[in-house]
Amino acid sequence: MATPGELALLHAVLEPDELSHIKRLLGSWSLLSDLSFSDLILVVPVSEDDEAQSGQLVVLGQIRPSNRSTRLHQDLVGESTTGEGWAIAREALARGEIVRGEIEGISPAGPIPSEAIPVRYGQRVLGVIVRLGREEARPAVSSPERTYLEAFDRLAAMVAESAFPFAEADVGGEESPRVGDGVVVVDEEGRVEFASPNAMNAFHRMGVYSVPDGRRLSDLGIEESAVEWALTTARPVVEEVERRPDIIVLLHCIPLVAHGSVSGAVILVRDVTDVRRLDRLLLSKDAAIREVHHRVKNNLQTISSLLRLQARRVPAKAGREALHEAERRVRSIAIVHEILSREPGDQVSFDEIVAALVQMAEDSVVGQGRVHIEVTGDLGDLPADVATPLAVTVAELLQNAVQHAFTPERRPHRPGRSGKRHPEDQARPSGQVTVDLRHGVHGLAIEVRDDGVGLPKGFDIERTNSLGLSIVRDLVVSQLDGTIEMKRVPRIEGGGTLVSIEVPTGPRR
């Protein structure tokens, strides 16, 4: 189904600021629906360029009240209204005034008493809000319902005057209070005229048991700066008020404006104490997890240092190389935990990891000339349980390339007078390694290629005796449920070795 914005662009002629006004209305009209206990339908005229539908209205939005059963079970969004059944909507659109009457043809029960409210922006009427099930004022209506309906009438007049929704208003989120959470109505001086039972429950949790009628919130011991600001500036204000230890109430102050003057305000009240307590627990948990990653990183760096010190004391060259390789693998894992210790959650930026691994690989090239490593593409944020084995894999492949792909005999060189390498050749990089990262059709795709001597004939990664490549194979296949392929690149294509890895992003075994 198309969004209201897409429907407006398809059927109506609205300027960008007019479309923004419509979107703000759709983001805040749950207040109107709940205060009126009614289904609301937003219609706009179809563009005159569409001759086949000239004079028709298209439904951009529909909302049902949260405190009363709906009168309209079918969804009309995207449909065009035809016939005389919507005459009051056309009349409100033409006159720019609120029109009362009936809507026909949308309910098997027959005509529905309705009210058509023009939606004005500046001097132009953009559309009409049709309120289904208009309540008639009668003495039998209870005081809360009467107050709600009166507040709706004042807000409906603001819609017709282009005063609602407010240009500065943010579209309500999940935490935004609704009418069912609690309603307080105050006059132009901030004195309470009405407080719903749920609003009184929120006051009781704040330790306020006095009758609020006729008193300001400050008289009750409640911070009222939000109310004062809303009444002074004629702009909505959202503020959290904390009273007593750990009791937090969210106030959404909506000024009521008539002919440019503030005549009072509707305050939606929601007790968010439990929500904020959970937020604090999550923050504490995130902090604890980051601290754990920080300590793991420190411990891994300590192990890395011990391995490096031990390597210096081992006389055999093979033993030193083994310890250096183990130290490098530990350092690769430490890089992941270092990034996790800085960010909340279990997602880690793999781009940062790759940058650190490239630096580590380039720094390890000693006495072999220079090797340039280039990274293209990115993988974005990855879960830690994927990033860790993938980091060790990339580190092993880079180290394998810089250590074994490039030899002095890899490419011809021009001898100098002494028979040694020409100075210009000595200034050149010994080789090129490229790392390509991308999201493929089936998941993550990584390619590591060098322009070195290439793989020996008959090489098979499944039967390799290399510890590093065995680790890479097991990490990709066993831990990541992926595939790995290593092949020799033909000399006509530049030569060297290409390693292709694919890792699925779905659930693993």
C-alpha positions as MATLAB code, in Angstrom:
seq = 'MATPGELALLHAVLEPDELSHIKRLLGSWSLLSDLSFSDLILVVPVSEDDEAQSGQLVVLGQIRPSNRSTRLHQDLVGESTTGEGWAIAREALARGEIVRGEIEGISPAGPIPSEAIPVRYGQRVLGVIVRLGREEARPAVSSPERTYLEAFDRLAAMVAESAFPFAEADVGGEESPRVGDGVVVVDEEGRVEFASPNAMNAFHRMGVYSVPDGRRLSDLGIEESAVEWALTTARPVVEEVERRPDIIVLLHCIPLVAHGSVSGAVILVRDVTDVRRLDRLLLSKDAAIREVHHRVKNNLQTISSLLRLQARRVPAKAGREALHEAERRVRSIAIVHEILSREPGDQVSFDEIVAALVQMAEDSVVGQGRVHIEVTGDLGDLPADVATPLAVTVAELLQNAVQHAFTPERRPHRPGRSGKRHPEDQARPSGQVTVDLRHGVHGLAIEVRDDGVGLPKGFDIERTNSLGLSIVRDLVVSQLDGTIEMKRVPRIEGGGTLVSIEVPTGPRR';
ca = [
       0.000    0.000    0.000;
       1.259    3.482   -0.875;
       2.187    5.905    1.899;
       0.180    9.129    2.414;
       3.042   11.088    0.872;
       3.067    8.847   -2.207;
      -0.717    9.098   -2.538;
      -0.522   12.889   -2.265;
       2.136   13.075   -4.971;
       0.111   10.713   -7.173;
      -3.336   12.305   -6.852;
      -3.063   15.798   -5.347;
      -1.207   19.007   -6.087;
       0.655   20.000   -2.915;
       3.721   22.132   -2.427;
       6.540   20.647   -0.284;
       5.607   22.745    2.778;
       1.941   21.833    2.331;
       2.808   18.138    2.155;
       4.896   18.541    5.335;
       1.854   20.089    7.045;
      -0.257   17.078    6.030;
       2.390   14.661    7.336;
       2.573   16.504   10.683;
      -1.200   16.280   10.945;
      -1.149   12.529   10.308;
       1.585   12.197   12.924;
      -0.382   13.980   15.650;
      -4.076   13.423   14.908;
      -4.383   10.470   17.299;
      -5.035   13.245   19.854;
      -8.049   14.400   17.837;
      -9.365   10.855   17.401;
      -9.127   10.013   21.104;
     -10.593   13.311   22.313;
     -13.563   12.942   19.951;
     -13.995    9.165   20.495;
     -14.315    8.979   16.706;
     -12.867    7.516   13.528;
     -11.173   10.185   11.443;
     -10.646   10.180    7.677;
      -8.435   12.661    5.830;
      -9.426   13.420    2.229;
      -7.853   15.797   -0.300;
      -9.099   16.857   -3.720;
      -7.808   14.965   -6.739;
      -5.658   16.991   -9.115;
      -7.647   18.859  -11.751;
      -5.189   17.534  -14.353;
      -6.813   14.117  -13.944;
      -9.974   14.796  -15.940;
     -11.324   11.291  -15.341;
     -11.431   11.940  -11.587;
     -12.055   15.674  -11.591;
     -14.046   16.795   -8.544;
     -13.303   13.631   -6.584;
     -11.570   13.257   -3.233;
      -8.913   10.710   -2.348;
      -8.434    9.283    1.162;
      -4.897    9.983    2.425;
      -5.279    8.760    6.001;
      -7.562    6.974    8.430;
      -7.306    6.520   12.194;
      -9.429    4.778   14.828;
      -9.823    5.884   18.463;
      -8.011    3.936   21.160;
     -10.755    4.569   23.740;
     -13.877    3.660   21.766;
     -14.881    0.948   19.313;
     -14.603    1.798   15.643;
     -17.550    2.577   13.400;
     -15.620    1.778   10.239;
     -14.019   -1.635    9.906;
     -12.821   -1.365    6.305;
      -9.726    0.610    5.298;
     -10.404    3.418    2.833;
      -6.849    4.754    2.402;
      -6.086    5.239   -1.276;
      -9.726    5.059   -2.371;
     -11.542    7.836   -4.196;
     -14.844    9.118   -2.822;
     -17.731    9.470   -5.232;
     -21.396   10.382   -5.163;
     -23.376   12.662   -2.881;
     -22.529   10.668    0.241;
     -19.494   12.896    0.828;
     -21.255   16.185    0.173;
     -20.307   17.681    3.559;
     -16.597   17.104    2.801;
     -16.901   18.941   -0.501;
     -18.849   21.735    1.167;
     -16.208   22.148    3.904;
     -13.505   22.172    1.241;
     -15.291   24.868   -0.746;
     -16.353   27.082    2.182;
     -13.332   26.574    4.403;
     -15.628   26.129    7.405;
     -16.652   23.240    9.653;
     -19.746   21.514    8.242;
     -21.980   19.013   10.041;
     -24.185   16.439    8.391;
     -24.011   12.764    7.379;
     -21.713   10.471    5.406;
     -23.461    7.802    3.356;
     -22.398    4.647    1.613;
     -19.542    3.492    3.884;
     -21.479    1.595    6.574;
     -24.152   -1.110    6.202;
     -25.896    0.483    9.188;
     -26.784    3.477    7.052;
     -25.770    7.148    7.147;
     -23.306    8.136    9.898;
     -23.604   11.529   11.641;
     -20.368   13.264   10.755;
     -18.422   16.469   10.880;
     -16.134   17.838    8.151;
     -13.225   19.995    9.333;
     -11.227   21.900    6.697;
      -7.451   21.467    6.930;
      -6.033   24.897    6.262;
      -2.407   25.829    5.666;
      -1.875   29.550    5.334;
      -4.672   30.811    3.122;
      -5.301   27.510    1.313;
      -7.574   24.629    2.320;
      -5.586   21.479    1.577;
      -8.165   18.862    2.515;
     -10.834   17.844    5.010;
     -10.859   15.729    8.167;
     -14.120   13.787    8.320;
     -15.097   12.805   11.833;
     -17.437    9.810   11.843;
     -19.935    9.370   14.662;
     -20.366   12.940   15.802;
     -21.578   13.088   19.403;
     -24.482   15.387   20.125;
     -24.082   17.548   23.228;
     -26.468   16.319   25.894;
     -26.649   16.525   29.704;
     -26.231   12.752   30.026;
     -22.643   12.971   28.797;
     -20.233   12.515   31.722;
     -17.904   15.295   32.789;
     -14.710   13.662   31.368;
     -16.364   13.002   27.996;
     -17.779   16.516   27.888;
     -14.320   17.945   28.622;
     -12.730   15.779   25.939;
     -15.303   16.828   23.347;
     -14.890   20.501   24.222;
     -11.108   20.160   23.873;
     -11.605   18.471   20.511;
     -13.835   21.306   19.314;
     -11.130   23.830   20.228;
      -8.462   21.820   18.418;
     -10.750   21.323   15.397;
     -11.148   25.091   15.188;
      -7.340   25.382   15.259;
      -7.099   22.926   12.326;
      -9.541   25.082   10.377;
      -7.483   28.195   11.219;
      -4.115   26.655   10.246;
      -2.990   26.722   13.893;
      -2.785   22.913   14.296;
      -0.632   20.919   13.813;
       2.178   23.148   15.008;
       5.009   23.786   12.573;
       7.587   23.056   15.292;
       5.895   19.864   16.491;
       7.787   16.602   16.208;
       5.830   13.533   15.131;
       5.011   11.529   18.235;
       7.040    8.428   18.979;
       6.306    5.316   20.976;
       6.847    7.127   24.281;
       4.603   10.081   23.445;
       1.650   10.284   25.851;
      -1.840    9.613   24.546;
      -5.230   10.618   25.874;
      -5.638    7.269   27.615;
      -2.459    7.869   29.655;
      -3.891   10.956   31.348;
      -5.272   14.387   30.426;
      -5.087   17.709   32.263;
      -6.792   20.829   30.904;
      -5.627   24.241   32.155;
      -6.858   27.760   31.460;
      -4.823   30.632   30.013;
      -3.257   31.280   33.447;
      -2.244   27.662   33.981;
      -4.960   26.791   36.520;
      -6.265   23.240   36.335;
      -9.791   22.976   34.989;
      -9.870   19.196   34.644;
      -7.685   16.185   35.455;
      -8.610   12.695   34.263;
      -8.461    9.723   36.654;
      -5.277    8.409   35.002;
      -3.662   11.834   35.347;
      -4.574   11.818   39.042;
      -2.940    8.395   39.386;
       0.271    9.878   37.973;
       0.013   12.774   40.460;
      -0.490   10.300   43.317;
       2.697    8.466   42.356;
       4.434   11.831   42.534;
       3.151   12.248   46.090;
       0.433   14.784   45.196;
      -2.941   14.008   46.797;
      -4.502   17.479   46.860;
      -7.464   18.318   44.651;
      -5.899   20.127   41.659;
      -9.012   21.982   40.410;
      -8.454   25.728   40.268;
      -4.774   25.456   41.241;
      -1.542   25.745   39.302;
       0.824   22.820   39.110;
       3.398   24.776   41.114;
       0.831   25.040   43.932;
       0.805   21.241   43.981;
       4.596   21.068   44.124;
       4.988   20.013   40.464;
       7.445   21.746   38.147;
       5.386   23.772   35.658;
       8.006   25.432   33.445;
       6.776   23.403   30.465;
       3.219   24.653   30.944;
       4.368   28.266   31.334;
       6.485   28.030   28.190;
       3.621   26.533   26.162;
       1.185   29.226   27.317;
       3.692   32.031   26.704;
       4.994   30.980   23.299;
       1.860   29.226   21.940;
       4.123   26.297   21.030;
       3.929   22.664   22.207;
       6.426   21.557   24.842;
       7.471   18.066   25.963;
       9.254   17.762   29.293;
      10.032   15.106   31.878;
       9.219   16.033   35.475;
      10.952   14.113   38.260;
       9.384   14.051   41.693;
      10.437   11.976   44.676;
      13.152    9.353   44.130;
      12.881    7.723   40.711;
       9.357    8.928   39.866;
       9.352   10.448   36.362;
       6.296   11.798   34.555;
       6.282   12.949   30.921;
       4.241   16.084   30.178;
       3.201   16.990   26.632;
       1.731   20.498   26.761;
      -0.402   21.463   23.755;
      -1.559   25.107   23.794;
      -5.123   25.877   22.728;
      -5.141   28.892   20.432;
      -8.233   30.836   19.328;
      -7.860   33.669   16.787;
      -4.161   34.037   17.621;
      -4.588   34.124   21.422;
      -3.784   31.288   23.843;
      -6.913   30.291   25.757;
      -5.481   27.349   27.672;
      -3.691   24.068   27.119;
      -4.233   20.328   26.997;
      -1.554   18.429   28.907;
      -1.058   14.764   28.176;
       0.473   12.999   31.174;
       2.314    9.689   31.158;
       4.149    7.972   33.976;
       7.420    6.806   32.375;
       9.121    5.697   35.597;
       9.312    2.043   34.573;
      10.462    2.957   31.053;
      13.290    5.143   32.382;
      14.277    2.466   34.897;
      14.646   -0.019   32.034;
      16.626    2.574   30.062;
      19.006    2.994   32.978;
      19.359   -0.752   33.362;
      20.182   -1.059   29.665;
      22.744    1.725   29.941;
      24.293    0.011   32.956;
      24.324   -3.284   31.082;
      25.947   -1.678   28.040;
      28.555   -0.056   30.267;
      29.265   -3.388   31.953;
      29.590   -5.177   28.608;
      31.949   -2.500   27.302;
      34.021   -2.819   30.462;
      34.227   -6.592   29.949;
      35.419   -6.095   26.361;
      37.947   -3.526   27.602;
      39.337   -5.980   30.144;
      39.410   -8.809   27.602;
      41.305   -6.530   25.236;
      43.799   -5.652   27.985;
      44.275   -9.318   28.860;
      44.816  -10.241   25.210;
      47.362   -7.461   24.834;
      49.148   -8.772   27.930;
      49.242  -12.275   26.414;
      50.496  -10.755   23.151;
      53.314   -8.983   24.993;
      54.291  -12.172   26.840;
      54.433  -14.110   23.565;
      56.570  -11.382   22.005;
      58.979  -11.425   24.965;
      59.159  -15.213   24.891;
      59.928  -15.181   21.162;
      63.033  -13.105   21.829;
      64.384  -15.804   24.169;
      63.788  -18.766   21.864;
      67.021  -19.578   20.022;
      65.481  -21.563   17.169;
      64.204  -19.523   14.233;
      61.183  -21.795   13.740;
      60.199  -21.376   17.389;
      60.431  -17.592   17.174;
      58.270  -17.509   14.037;
      55.645  -19.732   15.673;
      55.435  -17.445   18.697;
      55.267  -14.344   16.486;
      52.394  -15.881   14.522;
      50.527  -16.751   17.718;
      51.102  -13.221   19.012;
      49.706  -11.740   15.806;
      46.545  -13.883   16.002;
      45.944  -12.831   19.594;
      46.411   -9.196   18.550;
      43.812   -9.624   15.773;
      41.221  -10.742   18.320;
      42.212   -7.909   20.655;
      41.416   -5.373   17.902;
      37.799   -6.592   17.809;
      37.403   -6.287   21.574;
      38.995   -2.846   21.534;
      36.315   -1.575   19.133;
      33.541   -3.340   21.084;
      34.742   -1.613   24.260;
      34.074    1.786   22.650;
      30.580    1.179   21.258;
      27.419   -0.160   22.933;
      25.837   -3.354   21.648;
      27.349   -6.417   20.001;
      27.858   -4.844   16.563;
      31.326   -3.795   15.486;
      32.509   -1.711   12.536;
      34.467   -4.147   10.392;
      35.984   -1.278    8.402;
      37.869   -0.157   11.519;
      39.075   -3.709   12.077;
      40.354   -4.054    8.505;
      42.196   -0.738    8.724;
      43.998   -1.932   11.862;
      44.788   -5.316   10.283;
      46.244   -3.642    7.186;
      48.463   -1.452    9.348;
      49.599   -4.496   11.308;
      50.422   -6.431    8.123;
      52.335   -3.536    6.534;
      54.337   -2.989    9.742;
      55.375   -6.645    9.744;
      57.240   -6.310    6.418;
      60.898   -5.983    7.373;
      63.767   -6.221    4.927;
      61.538   -7.316    2.040;
      60.827   -3.976    0.404;
      57.500   -2.285    0.658;
      54.100   -3.933    0.148;
      51.113   -1.734   -0.620;
      47.739   -2.968    0.638;
      44.602   -1.398   -0.813;
      41.078   -1.914    0.562;
      37.975   -1.395   -1.573;
      34.318   -1.611   -0.498;
      33.070   -2.201    3.022;
      31.001   -4.627    5.079;
      29.566   -2.115    7.564;
      28.726   -3.245   11.095;
      28.894   -6.964   11.843;
      27.987   -9.051   14.904;
      30.949   -9.728   17.159;
      30.663  -13.515   16.681;
      31.136  -12.962   12.926;
      33.667  -10.138   13.101;
      36.104  -12.009   15.379;
      36.767  -15.106   13.205;
      36.601  -12.943   10.096;
      39.259  -10.618   11.529;
      41.609  -13.522   12.251;
      40.946  -14.838    8.717;
      41.792  -11.537    7.018;
      44.858  -11.082    9.220;
      46.144  -14.548    8.255;
      45.573  -13.946    4.548;
      47.319  -10.575    4.622;
      50.238  -11.965    6.575;
      50.484  -14.922    4.215;
      50.573  -12.554    1.231;
      53.240  -10.172    2.560;
      55.456  -13.018    3.799;
      55.250  -15.574    0.991;
      53.846  -13.942   -2.165;
      56.768  -11.631   -2.841;
      60.345  -12.862   -3.316;
      63.397  -11.098   -4.763;
      62.995  -13.182   -7.925;
      59.314  -12.362   -8.344;
      59.888   -9.826  -11.138;
      62.904   -8.836  -13.261;
      65.044   -5.931  -12.174;
      67.657   -3.782  -13.778;
      71.116   -4.346  -12.323;
      73.181   -1.368  -11.227;
      76.906   -1.010  -11.766;
      77.647   -3.272   -8.828;
      75.225   -5.917  -10.060;
      72.710   -5.100   -7.328;
      69.103   -3.913   -7.848;
      68.756   -0.622   -9.620;
      67.997    2.264   -7.179;
      64.699    3.011   -8.953;
      63.621   -0.596   -8.502;
      64.528   -0.447   -4.831;
      62.218    2.551   -4.387;
      59.281    0.696   -5.865;
      56.845   -1.348   -3.714;
      57.729   -4.999   -3.622;
      54.145   -5.903   -4.377;
      50.469   -5.032   -4.365;
      47.731   -6.621   -2.249;
      44.062   -5.710   -2.684;
      41.241   -6.517   -0.294;
      37.737   -6.255   -1.734;
      34.824   -6.237    0.722;
      31.205   -6.323   -0.371;
      27.759   -7.697    0.356;
      27.129  -10.404   -2.203;
      23.936  -12.175   -3.242;
      24.215  -14.829   -0.543;
      25.993  -12.861    2.180;
      29.404  -11.347    2.843;
      32.025  -11.605    0.110;
      35.748  -11.013    0.651;
      38.507  -11.252   -1.943;
      42.206  -10.950   -1.153;
      44.497  -10.797   -4.172;
      48.211  -10.261   -4.590;
      50.412   -9.934   -7.684;
      53.101  -12.194   -6.282;
      54.571  -15.527   -7.342;
      51.266  -17.363   -7.115;
      50.381  -20.738   -5.622;
      52.503  -23.807   -6.316;
      51.153  -26.293   -8.819;
      48.737  -28.802   -7.354;
      47.953  -26.623   -4.318;
      44.768  -27.627   -2.464;
      43.679  -25.773    0.666;
      41.952  -28.928    1.898;
      45.326  -30.710    2.034;
      47.602  -27.845    2.977;
      50.270  -28.271    5.652;
      50.294  -24.549    6.459;
      49.020  -23.884    9.979;
      47.834  -20.390    9.056;
      45.830  -21.541    6.031;
      44.428  -24.471    8.017;
      43.215  -21.983   10.623;
      41.644  -19.849    7.889;
      39.866  -22.832    6.355;
      38.486  -24.024    9.690;
      37.320  -20.547   10.708;
      35.478  -19.941    7.423;
      33.966  -23.397    7.044;
      33.349  -24.481   10.636;
      32.633  -21.264   12.504;
      31.130  -19.105    9.752;
      29.475  -21.803    7.601;
      31.137  -20.180    4.603;
      33.221  -21.231    1.631;
      36.808  -20.434    0.672;
      38.626  -20.828   -2.626;
      42.297  -20.164   -3.407;
      43.515  -20.148   -6.974;
      46.481  -19.054   -9.032;
      45.825  -16.039  -11.259;
      47.105  -16.555  -14.846;
      50.116  -14.442  -15.792;
      48.115  -12.881  -18.621;
      45.731  -11.492  -15.976;
      48.530  -10.123  -13.827;
      49.578  -13.236  -11.965;
      49.518  -13.821   -8.250;
      46.974  -15.457   -5.960;
      43.248  -14.848   -5.449;
      41.425  -15.906   -2.285;
      37.616  -15.746   -2.434;
      35.517  -16.114    0.731;
      31.738  -16.106    1.037;
      29.988  -16.068    4.409;
      26.177  -16.351    4.697;
      24.472  -13.675    6.788;
      21.561  -15.831    7.932;
      21.411  -18.143   10.988;
      24.360  -20.488   11.249;
      24.359  -24.115   12.274;
];
